[in-house]
Amino acid sequence: MAQQTEQDAPKIEFPCPDYPIKVIGRDGPDFQEVVIEVVRIHVPDLDITKIEIQGSRKGTFVSLRMKITATGHDQLKALHEDLLGTGRVQMVM
């Protein structure tokens, strides 16, 4: 058996309902709207009433946590790239 240098990522079966995403960026007047607009391109049925928003202790950053229906690796990759491409998002988990 070959030795693995990296732990295998958990296997995801698509479509995957309730796939968690956390988006972190510098807080600003329209940060939440920008994130929601980008996510809706890839997830048209996003339920914005269930998005959890949390500010950092000093108020510099904000995180948005949401659950989406992930349809495949291509969707998740494109969503990640588009969120970072806004220039407003620091991290997507």
N, C-alpha and C positions, 0 to 999 in steps of 0.2 A: 504494500500500500504506500502510495506517495505521501510524503509529509507536506502538510499545507502550511504556507507562511501567513496566510490571512484567513480569518474566520469566514466561512461562507455566509453570505447575506441570507436572511430568511426568505423563503420562497413566497411570493404573493400570487394569489389566483385572481385573475381579472375576469369580469369587473369586480372591484373590491369596494363595497360600500363602507362608509365610515372610515376612510383612509385619513389619518391625521396629518395635518400640515401646520407648521408654525413658521410665521414670517416675522422677521425682526428688522427694524430700521429706525432711523432717527425720527423722533416725533416731529410732526409738522402739521400745519393746518389741513392739508389734504392727503396725508399719508394713507389713512384708512381707505379713502375713496380710490386712490391709485391702485392699491393692492386688490381691492374688490373688483375693480374694472378689469385688471389683468386676469385674475382668477376666473372671472365670468366668461372670458374668451374661451378658456379651456374647459370650464365646468358651467355650462349655461344654467343648470338647475341648482346652483349654489344657494343654500338657505342662509341668508345674511342674519336672520334672527338668532342663529345659533353660534355666531362668531364670538369668541371670548377675547376681550381686549385687556391688556395689562401693561401699565407703564412701569418703567424702571424706577428705582428708588429716587434717583436724582431728576427724573423726568426727561432725561436725554433721549432715551429709546422707548419704543413701544413694541409689543408683540401682539400679533393676531393669531389666534388658534382657531382652526376650523376643521371640519371633517367633510371630505368630498367623496364622490364615487369615482375612484380611479379606474380608467378604462384600459390602460396599458402603459408600458414603459415609455413609449413615444410621447404620450400625453404628459406624463410626469416630467420627463426631460424638457419638453417645450415650456411647460409651466415654470419650471425652475429657471430656465434661461431667460424667459420673458420677465419674470419678477426681478432677477438680478439686473437685467437690461434697463430697468427704469432708472437706475442710478440712485434710487432711494432705499432699496432693500440691501441690508448688510448680510443677512443670512436666511436661508430657507432650510428647514429641517422637516 
